[in-house]
């Protein structure tokens, strides 16, 4: 289910890169660095804004800018997962099970501690 929808987007992004002859630049290293840059651009929208903690706190313009950064992040994420041929359903289920084991609800409820701190 998830793979069908994601595959559609992966193909769209791959075609976009092919049409521009950018595949040569889309190494995992370069894509991961670009992803990090986009994440930093997302964080920049909230830097020093102590009162901007919820979507309702953002102006329509700022909300659109944040949305654009999130989509840029998603595009690089799509490209990396495609290049690495990751089965997203399997990877998600495996990692989610690991998180359930790391963070049992009865031990971590209401706590922000990392799994190795409780």
C-alpha positions as CSV (number, residue, x, y, z in Angstrom):
1,X,0.0,0.0,0.0
2,X,2.5,2.6,1.1
3,X,5.1,1.5,-1.5
4,X,2.6,2.1,-4.4
5,X,2.0,5.7,-3.5
6,X,5.7,6.4,-2.6
7,X,6.9,4.6,-5.8
8,X,4.7,7.0,-7.8
9,X,6.4,10.0,-6.2
10,X,9.9,8.4,-6.4
11,X,9.3,7.9,-10.2
12,X,8.2,11.4,-10.6
13,X,11.3,12.8,-8.8
14,X,13.6,10.4,-10.7
15,X,12.1,11.5,-14.1
16,X,12.6,15.1,-13.0
17,X,16.3,14.4,-12.3
18,X,16.7,12.4,-15.6
19,X,15.3,15.2,-17.7
20,X,17.9,17.5,-16.3
21,X,20.8,15.1,-16.4
22,X,21.1,15.4,-12.6
23,X,21.3,11.7,-11.8
24,X,25.1,12.0,-12.0
25,X,25.1,14.2,-9.0
26,X,22.5,12.2,-7.0
27,X,24.9,10.1,-5.0
28,X,23.7,9.0,-1.5
29,X,26.3,11.3,0.0
30,X,25.2,14.3,-2.0
31,X,21.5,13.6,-1.4
32,X,22.0,13.1,2.3
33,X,23.9,16.4,2.5
34,X,21.2,18.1,0.5
35,X,18.6,16.6,2.8
36,X,20.5,18.0,5.8
37,X,20.6,21.5,4.2
38,X,16.8,21.4,3.7
39,X,16.3,20.3,7.3
40,X,18.4,23.3,8.4
41,X,16.3,25.6,6.2
42,X,13.2,24.3,7.9
43,X,14.7,24.9,11.4
44,X,15.7,28.4,10.3
45,X,12.0,29.3,10.2
46,X,11.7,28.7,13.9
47,X,15.0,29.9,15.1
48,X,14.7,32.5,17.9
49,X,10.8,32.4,17.7
50,X,10.0,31.2,21.1
51,X,6.3,31.8,20.6
52,X,6.0,29.8,17.4
53,X,5.3,26.3,18.7
54,X,2.2,25.3,16.8
55,X,0.9,25.6,13.2
56,X,-1.8,28.0,14.5
57,X,1.0,30.4,15.6
58,X,2.2,30.8,12.0
59,X,1.1,33.4,9.5
60,X,-0.3,32.0,6.2
61,X,2.9,33.1,4.5
62,X,5.2,31.5,7.1
63,X,3.1,28.3,7.0
64,X,3.5,28.1,3.2
65,X,7.3,28.6,3.5
66,X,7.5,25.8,6.1
67,X,5.3,23.6,3.9
68,X,7.7,24.3,1.0
69,X,10.7,23.3,3.1
70,X,9.0,20.1,4.2
71,X,8.3,19.1,0.6
72,X,11.9,19.8,-0.3
73,X,12.9,17.4,2.5
74,X,10.4,14.9,1.3
75,X,11.8,15.1,-2.3
76,X,15.3,14.4,-1.1
77,X,14.0,11.6,1.2
78,X,12.2,10.1,-1.8
79,X,15.3,10.2,-3.9
80,X,17.5,8.6,-1.2
81,X,15.0,5.8,-0.6
82,X,14.7,5.2,-4.3
83,X,18.5,5.1,-4.9
84,X,18.9,2.7,-2.0
85,X,16.0,0.5,-3.1
86,X,14.5,0.5,0.4
87,X,11.3,-1.4,0.9
88,X,9.6,1.2,3.0
89,X,6.8,-1.0,4.4
90,X,9.3,-3.5,5.7
91,X,11.8,-0.9,6.9
92,X,9.0,1.0,8.7
93,X,7.6,-2.1,10.4
94,X,11.1,-3.2,11.5
95,X,12.1,0.2,12.9
96,X,8.7,0.8,14.5
97,X,9.0,-2.5,16.4
98,X,12.5,-1.5,17.5
99,X,11.1,1.8,18.8
100,X,8.3,0.0,20.7
101,X,11.0,-2.1,22.4
102,X,13.2,0.9,23.1
103,X,10.4,3.0,24.5
104,X,7.9,0.8,26.3
105,X,4.8,3.0,27.1
106,X,4.6,1.9,30.7
107,X,8.2,3.1,31.3
108,X,8.4,6.3,29.2
109,X,4.9,7.7,29.4
110,X,5.2,11.5,29.9
111,X,9.1,11.4,29.8
112,X,11.3,13.0,27.2
113,X,14.3,10.9,28.2
114,X,16.2,8.9,25.6
115,X,15.9,5.1,25.7
116,X,19.3,4.7,27.4
117,X,18.5,7.2,30.2
118,X,15.6,5.3,31.9
